[in-house]
Amino acid sequence: MRARGTLAVLAAAAVLAACGAPSQGQVREIAPTEVPYGLLEPAAEPSADSTATAAPDSGPRVYFLEGDRLLAVPLGTAEPTGTGTPSRLSDLLERLSAGPGQQERADGISSALGTEVRLATEGVVDGTARISVQGLAGNIAADRLPLAVGQVVLTATTAPGVQDVQLLRDGEVLEVPLPGGERTAGPVTAGDYAPLVGPEPEVPAR
């Protein structure tokens, strides 16, 4: 039994020596070539897939026209009339109804919504914004209606809590045109009118 214990101690000492462990208070420096493969390599950066996060929300925006494409314009720095979804939605619709400002028009921005069109919020229920529209069909050419409706839908869905939109006139749900020529009386989303949105403007390099 004593011989077996001696052999075990000698074996353990041999393993420690091979691993470069300190012996009798002395530190032995290990050459890089003796380090197991990969332990001296820097940690790999996480892949893009593992660190991908959702793009930050751009905030409430109003959609106007640039040529024949819809363009997102920030709501601006004006103080909102309230903090709730209906108040923010009302701010957006008021800005949309007012149309592009003087400088925006000078930059070639316009609106498919005429000055006769009136928009008002009738509430948001389960993410669906019910918006009253007056003067839409009678004052806008048929081929411009998808652009006009797209402006309202895309603008409204940038309000927090709004997922889709239903347009009404005198309390009755309106049938609205989609970009592909179809018509629907159901709630419509920003994705339905995404084909009408132009590319994001390029930011010049600095």
Secondary structure, 3 states (H helix, E strand, C coil): CHHHHHHHHHHHHHHHHHHCCCECCECCCCCHHHCCCCCCCCCCCCCHHHHCCCCCCCCCEEEEEECCEEEEEECCCCCCCCCCHHHHHHHHHHHHHHCCCHHHHHCCEECCCCCCCEEEEEEEECCEEEEEEECCHHHCCHHHHHHHHHHHHHHHCCCCCCCEEEEEECCEECCEECCCCCEECCCECHHHHHHHECCCCCCCCC
